[in-house]
Amino acid sequence: MELTEKNVAATDASFTQPNTFDSNLQLLIAAVGGNENIVNITHCMTRLRFKLVNESLVDKEKIESIKGVKGVVLAQGQTQVVIGVEVEQWYNALSGVNSAADNSSDSNIEQEKGKLFQNAMRIVAGIFGPVVPAIAGAGMLMGLLSGLIATNVISESSDTVFFFRSISVAVFFFLPMLVSFSAAKVFRVNEYIALAVAAAMMSPKLLEKAAQLSAAGNSPELSVFGVVPIELLNYGGAIVPAILAVWVLSKITPMVDKFVPVSAKPVFTPLIAFTVTSTIVLSLVAPAGMWLSNGAGWVVSSLLEISPTLTGFVFGLTRPITIVFGIHHSMTPISLNNFALYGKDLLMPIMCLGNIAIAGATMAVWYKQRKTASKEQSSITMGSGITAILGITEPALFGVLTKYTKALFMASLAAGVFGAISVTIDTHLTSYILSSIFSLPAYLAGGTQNFIQAVFGICGVFVLSFALTVIFVRIDNK
């Protein structure tokens, strides 16, 4: 895409310009190496994620000095610029930035070799970051319904509950389609063909056929061309098969393009890519994806069975650190898979505890600096703590706790302690929601005792994190 006058020009902008929004965008582009250094830009709920040709051109200090930037993380082969809740406004303004040439050199590919973990985390973050608001909204609706039902505010048999439960459950049933659209952007393949493949996986006719075959006492399988076996499975809510399907599509599409004449591409490329990919996916890839999903669920459940307390402690202890490095979305598919397999998840409550622990440590920093810090700094710290309670932790992490690493450790320790307690007493969720204090009504779906445990955990982790920070962290107010 070419730059428009409305968007940001790639210039060697002076870093002494006034703090207008447009000038800040210009400063950001210049600080990441200029327009020609940008391969692509994506975003999650709080961060701009730049894929760059040459990361050595990034001036981290200059980025951090830009008004509105909360911090910078160099991880997963990306330059992540933490903005906060206004990230979408920044992303939309930057959406006209010209990317580096598509044929940008083998050297760019070379940078990714040998970085399996970073690449995997980048893919997971890129796929689930944009999807989280949709599933969080639907999950929150399910949680609120459960809370209203449990408190007898509304009858479970009412049409109102039936309607809202149906539309919220639909989001999770059709989650493969949401994931496939997002994955298509990551794997750089046509989003609508990706959606078509996901739709094929969830074809009602195939599900009807499976039910008919099972009712007749036969195996739910088809034989295409007499040689290709198709196992008829229900892929509603299946994430891994959808991601693998789009990956396969991204490999097949270029191969199709090589032998289809230019004049025939508009018709025959989609036809062949969709047909071949759907066949391969439904015969082999999607069943393998289900096997992988079940295997991942088995690993997590095995760890919980071996030592639930230790597992909870480790997940809690590492929660704040994973947010710092931008790999916290790697937990999303695990939790969603647990919901699909077991109807509940023990890990999402720990994510919430981690966020509240960050809030507790941040508020402790505010408490210790309130009399000596400037009014502006004090208000920033308090605002960051409140935002963390509401589920957005990046301002607290990058604006406060990364400056006081011992405070970050105290938050992690508190999250580890209460993560261990949470898993041990079986505090759980039955639907995906944002990890904030607003998630509390959702715990009522697991019963009153489960709700009480969640309240205890949130209050306890805040107090412990606050107390540890006040006792052990020294604040330099110079």
C-alpha positions as CSV (number, residue, x, y, z in Angstrom):
1,M,0.0,0.0,0.0
2,E,1.2,3.5,-0.8
3,L,1.2,6.2,1.8
4,T,-1.5,8.8,1.6
5,E,-1.3,12.3,2.9
6,K,-3.7,11.4,5.6
7,N,-1.3,8.7,6.9
8,V,2.2,8.7,8.0
9,A,5.1,9.7,5.8
10,A,8.4,7.9,6.3
11,T,10.7,10.7,7.0
12,D,13.7,11.4,9.1
13,A,11.5,13.3,11.5
14,S,13.1,15.3,14.2
15,F,12.4,14.0,17.7
16,T,11.8,17.5,18.9
17,Q,8.4,17.9,17.1
18,P,5.3,18.8,19.2
19,N,3.4,15.9,20.7
20,T,0.5,15.9,18.2
21,F,-0.9,12.5,17.2
22,D,0.4,12.8,13.6
23,S,3.9,13.8,14.6
24,N,4.0,10.9,17.1
25,L,3.2,8.5,14.3
26,Q,6.0,10.0,12.2
27,L,8.4,9.7,15.1
28,L,7.4,6.0,15.5
29,I,7.9,5.1,11.9
30,A,11.3,6.8,11.9
31,A,12.3,5.1,15.1
32,V,11.6,1.6,13.7
33,G,13.9,2.2,10.7
34,G,11.6,4.0,8.3
35,N,8.8,3.0,6.0
36,E,11.1,0.8,3.9
37,N,12.1,-1.3,6.9
38,I,8.5,-2.4,7.7
39,V,7.3,-5.8,6.4
40,N,3.9,-5.6,8.1
41,I,2.1,-4.3,11.1
42,T,-0.4,-6.2,13.2
43,H,-1.9,-5.5,16.6
44,C,-3.4,-7.2,19.6
45,M,-5.5,-5.6,22.4
46,T,-2.7,-3.3,23.6
47,R,0.4,-3.6,21.3
48,L,1.4,-2.7,17.8
49,R,3.5,-5.6,16.4
50,F,6.0,-4.6,13.7
51,K,7.6,-7.2,11.5
52,L,10.8,-5.6,10.2
53,V,13.4,-6.3,7.6
54,N,16.2,-5.3,9.9
55,E,15.6,-5.1,13.7
56,S,19.0,-3.5,14.4
57,L,17.6,-0.2,13.0
58,V,15.1,0.1,15.8
59,D,15.9,2.9,18.3
60,K,14.2,1.6,21.4
61,E,14.9,4.8,23.5
62,K,13.4,7.0,20.9
63,I,10.3,4.9,20.7
64,E,9.9,4.9,24.5
65,S,10.2,8.7,24.5
66,I,7.1,9.1,22.2
67,K,4.0,10.3,24.0
68,G,1.4,7.5,24.2
69,V,4.0,4.7,24.1
70,K,4.0,2.6,27.3
71,G,7.0,0.4,26.4
72,V,8.8,-1.6,23.8
73,V,9.4,-5.4,23.6
74,L,11.7,-7.1,21.2
75,A,10.5,-10.7,21.1
76,Q,9.1,-13.4,18.8
77,G,10.9,-11.9,15.8
78,Q,8.8,-8.7,16.2
79,T,9.2,-5.2,17.6
80,Q,6.2,-4.8,19.9
81,V,5.2,-1.3,20.8
82,V,2.9,-1.1,23.8
83,I,0.2,1.5,23.4
84,G,-2.6,0.4,25.6
85,V,-6.3,0.7,25.0
86,E,-5.8,3.2,22.1
87,V,-3.8,0.7,20.0
88,E,-6.5,0.4,17.4
89,Q,-6.5,4.1,16.7
90,W,-2.7,3.9,16.2
91,Y,-3.0,0.8,14.0
92,N,-5.7,2.4,11.8
93,A,-3.6,5.5,11.3
94,L,-0.6,3.3,10.4
95,S,-2.6,1.0,8.1
96,G,-1.6,3.0,5.0
97,V,2.1,2.6,5.7
98,N,3.9,1.1,2.7
99,S,5.4,-2.3,3.5
100,A,8.8,-3.4,2.5
101,A,8.8,-5.0,-0.9
102,D,7.1,-8.4,-1.1
103,N,10.3,-9.9,-2.6
104,S,12.2,-8.6,0.3
105,S,15.3,-10.6,0.1
106,D,16.4,-14.0,1.3
107,S,18.2,-12.3,4.1
108,N,14.8,-11.5,5.7
109,I,13.9,-15.2,5.6
110,E,17.3,-16.1,6.9
111,Q,16.6,-14.2,10.1
112,E,13.8,-16.6,11.0
113,K,15.9,-19.8,10.7
114,G,16.7,-21.5,13.9
115,K,14.0,-19.6,15.8
116,L,11.3,-22.3,16.1
117,F,10.0,-21.1,19.5
118,Q,9.9,-17.4,18.6
119,N,8.2,-18.2,15.3
120,A,5.6,-20.4,17.0
121,M,4.8,-17.7,19.6
122,R,4.6,-15.0,16.9
123,I,2.1,-17.1,15.0
124,V,0.0,-17.8,18.1
125,A,0.0,-14.1,19.1
126,G,-0.8,-13.0,15.5
127,I,-3.7,-15.4,15.2
128,F,-5.3,-15.1,18.6
129,G,-4.6,-11.4,19.4
130,P,-7.4,-10.1,17.0
131,V,-9.8,-13.0,17.9
132,V,-9.7,-12.4,21.7
133,P,-12.2,-9.5,21.8
134,A,-14.8,-11.6,20.0
135,I,-14.5,-14.7,22.2
136,A,-14.1,-12.6,25.3
137,G,-17.3,-10.7,24.6
138,A,-19.2,-14.0,24.0
139,G,-17.6,-15.6,27.0
140,M,-18.5,-12.6,29.2
141,L,-22.1,-12.9,28.1
142,M,-22.1,-16.5,29.0
143,G,-20.6,-15.7,32.4
144,L,-23.2,-12.9,33.1
145,L,-26.0,-15.3,32.2
146,S,-24.6,-17.9,34.6
147,G,-24.4,-15.3,37.4
148,L,-28.0,-14.1,36.8
149,I,-29.3,-17.6,36.8
150,A,-27.3,-18.6,39.9
151,T,-28.7,-15.6,41.8
152,N,-32.3,-16.3,40.6
153,V,-32.5,-12.9,38.9
154,I,-33.7,-14.7,35.7
155,S,-35.0,-18.2,35.0
156,E,-32.9,-20.6,33.1
157,S,-35.9,-21.8,31.1
158,S,-36.8,-18.3,29.9
159,D,-36.7,-17.3,26.2
160,T,-34.2,-14.6,27.2
161,V,-31.7,-17.0,28.5
162,F,-32.2,-19.4,25.6
163,F,-31.6,-16.5,23.1
164,F,-28.5,-15.0,24.6
165,R,-27.0,-18.4,25.4
166,S,-27.5,-19.5,21.9
167,I,-25.8,-16.5,20.3
168,S,-22.9,-16.7,22.7
169,V,-22.4,-20.5,22.2
170,A,-22.5,-19.9,18.5
171,V,-19.3,-17.8,18.7
172,F,-17.4,-20.8,20.2
173,F,-18.9,-23.3,17.8
174,F,-17.9,-21.3,14.8
175,L,-14.5,-20.4,16.4
176,P,-12.7,-22.3,13.6
177,M,-14.0,-19.7,11.2
178,L,-12.8,-16.8,13.3
179,V,-9.4,-18.4,13.8
180,S,-9.1,-19.3,10.1
181,F,-9.7,-15.7,9.0
182,S,-7.1,-14.5,11.5
183,A,-4.7,-17.3,10.5
184,A,-5.1,-16.4,6.8
185,K,-3.6,-12.9,7.6
186,V,-0.7,-14.5,9.4
187,F,0.0,-17.1,6.7
188,R,-0.7,-14.5,3.9
189,V,-3.3,-16.4,2.0
190,N,-6.8,-15.3,0.8
191,E,-9.0,-14.8,3.9
192,Y,-12.2,-15.8,2.2
193,I,-10.9,-19.0,0.8
194,A,-9.6,-19.8,4.3
195,L,-13.1,-19.1,5.6
196,A,-14.5,-21.4,2.9
197,V,-12.2,-24.2,4.0
198,A,-13.2,-23.7,7.6
199,A,-16.9,-23.8,6.5
200,A,-16.3,-27.1,4.7
201,M,-14.9,-28.6,7.8
202,M,-18.1,-27.7,9.6
203,S,-20.5,-28.6,6.9
204,P,-24.0,-29.4,8.3
205,K,-24.4,-32.0,5.6
206,L,-21.3,-33.9,6.7
207,L,-22.5,-33.8,10.3
208,E,-25.9,-35.1,9.3
209,K,-24.3,-37.9,7.3
210,A,-22.2,-38.9,10.3
211,A,-25.3,-39.0,12.5
212,Q,-27.1,-41.2,9.9
213,L,-24.1,-43.6,9.6
214,S,-23.7,-43.9,13.4
215,A,-27.5,-44.5,13.9
216,A,-27.3,-47.3,11.3
217,G,-24.4,-48.9,13.3
218,N,-21.8,-48.0,10.7
219,S,-18.5,-46.1,11.1
220,P,-18.9,-42.4,10.3
221,E,-16.7,-42.4,7.3
222,L,-16.8,-41.6,3.6
223,S,-14.7,-42.9,0.7
224,V,-14.0,-40.2,-1.9
225,F,-13.1,-41.6,-5.3
226,G,-13.1,-44.9,-3.6
227,V,-9.7,-44.4,-2.2
228,V,-9.6,-41.3,0.0
229,P,-11.1,-42.0,3.5
230,I,-12.9,-39.1,5.2
231,E,-13.6,-39.5,8.9
232,L,-16.6,-37.4,9.7
233,L,-15.9,-35.6,12.9
234,N,-17.5,-32.6,14.5
235,Y,-15.0,-29.7,14.3
236,G,-17.2,-27.2,16.1
237,G,-14.9,-25.2,18.4
238,A,-11.8,-27.0,17.1
239,I,-8.9,-24.6,16.9
240,V,-5.8,-26.6,15.9
241,P,-7.4,-28.2,12.9
242,A,-8.5,-24.8,11.6
243,I,-5.0,-23.3,11.9
244,L,-3.4,-26.4,10.2
245,A,-6.0,-26.1,7.4
246,V,-5.0,-22.5,6.6
247,W,-1.4,-23.5,6.7
248,V,-2.1,-26.2,4.2
249,L,-4.0,-23.7,2.1
250,S,-1.0,-21.3,2.2
251,K,1.2,-24.1,0.7
252,I,-1.2,-25.3,-1.9
253,T,-2.2,-21.9,-3.3
254,P,1.3,-21.0,-4.6
255,M,1.6,-24.4,-6.2
256,V,-1.7,-24.0,-8.0
257,D,-0.6,-20.5,-9.1
258,K,2.4,-21.9,-10.8
259,F,0.6,-24.0,-13.4
260,V,-2.7,-22.1,-13.8
261,P,-2.6,-19.6,-16.7
262,V,-2.9,-15.9,-15.7
263,S,-6.2,-15.5,-17.6
264,A,-7.7,-18.5,-15.7
265,K,-6.5,-17.6,-12.2
266,P,-9.6,-15.8,-11.0
267,V,-11.7,-18.9,-11.5
268,F,-9.4,-21.9,-11.3
269,T,-7.1,-20.9,-8.5
270,P,-9.9,-20.6,-5.9
271,L,-11.6,-23.7,-7.3
272,I,-8.5,-26.0,-7.1
273,A,-7.1,-24.4,-3.9
274,F,-10.4,-24.8,-2.1
275,T,-11.2,-28.3,-3.4
276,V,-7.7,-29.8,-2.9
277,T,-7.2,-28.2,0.5
278,S,-10.6,-29.2,1.8
279,T,-10.0,-32.8,0.7
280,I,-6.5,-33.0,2.3
281,V,-7.7,-31.3,5.4
282,L,-10.8,-33.4,6.0
283,S,-9.0,-36.7,5.2
284,L,-5.8,-36.2,7.1
285,V,-4.9,-32.8,8.5
286,A,-8.0,-32.0,10.6
287,P,-8.2,-35.5,12.3
288,A,-4.5,-35.1,13.1
289,G,-5.2,-31.7,14.5
290,M,-7.9,-33.2,16.7
291,W,-5.3,-35.8,17.9
292,L,-2.9,-33.0,18.7
293,S,-5.5,-31.0,20.6
294,N,-6.5,-34.1,22.6
295,G,-2.8,-34.7,23.2
296,A,-2.2,-31.2,24.5
297,G,-5.2,-31.5,26.8
298,W,-3.9,-34.8,28.1
299,V,-0.5,-33.3,28.8
300,V,-2.0,-30.4,30.8
301,S,-4.4,-32.7,32.6
302,S,-1.5,-35.1,33.4
303,L,0.5,-32.2,34.9
304,L,-2.5,-31.2,37.0
305,E,-2.9,-34.8,38.2
306,I,0.8,-35.2,39.0
307,S,1.0,-32.1,41.1
308,P,-1.9,-29.5,40.8
309,T,-0.2,-27.3,43.4
310,L,3.1,-27.1,41.6
311,T,1.5,-26.7,38.2
312,G,-0.6,-23.8,39.5
313,F,2.5,-22.2,41.1
314,V,4.5,-22.4,37.9
315,F,1.7,-21.0,35.7
316,G,1.1,-18.2,38.2
317,L,4.7,-17.4,38.7
318,T,5.3,-17.0,34.9
319,R,2.1,-15.2,34.1
320,P,3.5,-11.6,34.4
321,I,6.7,-12.5,32.6
322,T,4.8,-14.0,29.6
323,I,2.9,-10.7,29.3
324,V,6.1,-8.7,29.3
325,F,7.4,-10.8,26.4
326,G,4.1,-10.8,24.6
327,I,3.7,-14.6,24.6
328,H,0.7,-14.8,27.0
329,H,-1.6,-15.5,24.1
330,S,0.0,-18.9,23.9
331,M,-2.2,-19.9,26.8
332,T,-5.4,-19.1,24.9
333,P,-5.6,-22.2,22.7
334,I,-4.8,-24.4,25.7
335,S,-7.7,-22.9,27.7
336,L,-10.1,-23.1,24.8
337,N,-9.1,-26.7,24.3
338,N,-9.8,-27.4,28.0
339,F,-13.3,-26.0,27.6
340,A,-14.0,-28.2,24.6
341,L,-12.6,-31.4,26.2
342,Y,-13.5,-31.0,29.9
343,G,-16.2,-28.3,30.0
344,K,-14.0,-26.2,32.3
345,D,-10.5,-24.7,32.7
346,L,-8.2,-24.2,35.7
347,L,-5.7,-22.0,33.9
348,M,-7.8,-18.9,33.1
349,P,-8.4,-18.1,36.8
350,I,-4.6,-18.1,37.2
351,M,-4.3,-15.6,34.3
352,C,-6.8,-13.3,36.2
353,L,-4.8,-13.8,39.4
354,G,-1.6,-12.7,37.6
355,N,-3.3,-9.5,36.3
356,I,-4.6,-8.7,39.8
357,A,-1.1,-9.3,41.3
358,I,0.3,-6.9,38.8
359,A,-2.3,-4.4,39.9
360,G,-1.4,-5.0,43.6
361,A,2.3,-4.4,43.0
362,T,1.6,-1.3,41.0
363,M,-0.7,0.2,43.6
364,A,2.0,-0.5,46.2
365,V,4.5,1.5,44.2
366,W,2.0,4.3,44.0
367,Y,1.5,4.1,47.8
368,K,5.3,4.3,48.4
369,Q,5.9,7.2,46.0
370,R,2.7,9.2,46.5
371,K,4.2,11.8,48.8
372,T,7.5,12.3,47.0
373,A,6.7,11.7,43.3
374,S,5.3,14.4,41.0
375,K,1.6,14.7,40.8
376,E,1.7,13.5,37.1
377,Q,3.9,10.5,37.9
378,S,1.7,9.5,40.9
379,S,-1.5,9.8,38.8
380,I,0.1,7.7,36.0
381,T,1.0,4.9,38.5
382,M,-2.4,4.9,40.1
383,G,-4.1,4.9,36.7
384,S,-2.0,2.0,35.5
385,G,-2.9,0.0,38.6
386,I,-6.6,0.6,38.1
387,T,-6.3,-0.4,34.4
388,A,-4.6,-3.6,35.5
389,I,-7.6,-4.4,37.7
390,L,-9.8,-4.0,34.7
391,G,-7.7,-6.5,32.7
392,I,-5.2,-4.3,30.7
393,T,-1.8,-4.8,32.4
394,E,0.6,-3.4,29.9
395,P,0.6,0.2,31.2
396,A,1.3,-1.1,34.7
397,L,4.0,-3.5,33.5
398,F,5.9,-1.2,31.1
399,G,5.1,2.1,32.8
400,V,5.8,1.0,36.4
401,L,7.0,-2.5,37.2
402,T,9.7,-2.9,34.6
403,K,11.3,0.1,36.3
404,Y,11.2,-1.7,39.6
405,T,12.1,-5.3,38.7
406,K,11.8,-6.4,42.3
407,A,8.2,-5.3,42.3
408,L,7.6,-7.3,39.2
409,F,9.1,-10.4,41.0
410,M,6.8,-9.8,44.0
411,A,3.8,-9.7,41.7
412,S,5.0,-13.0,40.1
413,L,5.6,-14.6,43.5
414,A,2.1,-13.6,44.7
415,A,0.5,-14.9,41.5
416,G,2.5,-18.2,42.0
417,V,1.3,-18.6,45.5
418,F,-2.4,-18.0,44.8
419,G,-2.1,-19.9,41.5
420,A,-1.1,-22.9,43.5
421,I,-4.0,-22.4,45.9
422,S,-6.5,-21.8,43.0
423,V,-5.7,-25.1,41.3
424,T,-5.5,-27.1,44.5
425,I,-9.0,-26.0,45.5
426,D,-10.3,-26.4,41.9
427,T,-11.3,-22.8,41.1
428,H,-12.4,-22.9,37.5
429,L,-14.2,-21.3,34.6
430,T,-16.6,-22.8,32.1
431,S,-16.2,-20.2,29.4
432,Y,-13.6,-17.9,28.0
433,I,-13.6,-14.3,29.4
434,L,-11.2,-11.5,29.9
435,S,-9.0,-11.8,32.9
436,S,-10.3,-8.9,35.1
437,I,-12.4,-8.2,38.1
438,F,-15.4,-8.1,35.8
439,S,-15.0,-11.8,35.2
440,L,-16.2,-12.7,38.8
441,P,-19.8,-13.3,37.8
442,A,-18.7,-16.0,35.4
443,Y,-17.4,-18.1,38.3
444,L,-21.0,-18.6,39.5
445,A,-21.4,-21.1,36.6
446,G,-19.3,-23.4,38.7
447,G,-21.4,-23.0,41.8
448,T,-21.4,-20.6,44.8
449,Q,-18.4,-22.2,46.4
450,N,-16.4,-21.7,43.1
451,F,-17.4,-18.0,43.2
452,I,-16.3,-17.6,46.8
453,Q,-13.0,-19.2,46.0
454,A,-12.5,-16.8,43.0
455,V,-13.3,-13.8,45.2
456,F,-10.9,-15.1,47.9
457,G,-8.2,-15.5,45.3
458,I,-8.5,-12.1,43.7
459,C,-8.6,-10.3,47.1
460,G,-5.8,-12.4,48.5
461,V,-3.4,-12.1,45.6
462,F,-3.9,-8.3,45.5
463,V,-3.2,-8.0,49.2
464,L,-0.2,-10.3,49.1
465,S,1.3,-8.6,46.1
466,F,0.7,-5.2,47.6
467,A,2.2,-6.2,51.0
468,L,5.3,-7.9,49.5
469,T,6.0,-4.9,47.4
470,V,5.6,-2.4,50.2
471,I,7.9,-4.5,52.5
472,F,10.7,-5.5,50.1
473,V,10.8,-2.9,47.3
474,R,12.6,0.3,47.7
475,I,11.3,3.2,45.6
476,D,13.8,5.7,44.4
477,N,11.9,9.0,44.0
478,K,14.8,11.1,42.7
